[in-house]
């Protein structure tokens, strides 16, 4: 199925942007013409993310941040609105999980961290 939807002039924020799902979402958005402000607490793959979108119709900028820290989220939103004058959508792809431990056995600190990031 192909789409003719363009997002020219629209601005999006994508959290968890350097992971597999987040990276794919960034690619789809910039490929449709959106300007994307991407964020992730892990910036090791930020250069690859930026390079992959270099020739796309839209643009992408990376702002390192942790979605569980309110000031980091505010910085990402501020970047989007100051750079592009608007924020049209946000895709919250950031998430963590503890697959090796049943939820009932998860340490309180780990559970709290998971809820802060995912919720």
Protein Blocks (a to p, Z undefined) as FASTA:
>chain_A
ZZfbdcehiacddehklbmklmmmmmmmmmnopacddddfblklmmmmmmmmmmgmbdcd
dddddfkbmklmmmmmmmmmmmnopafbdcdfbccddfkbcfklpcfklmmmmmmmmZZ
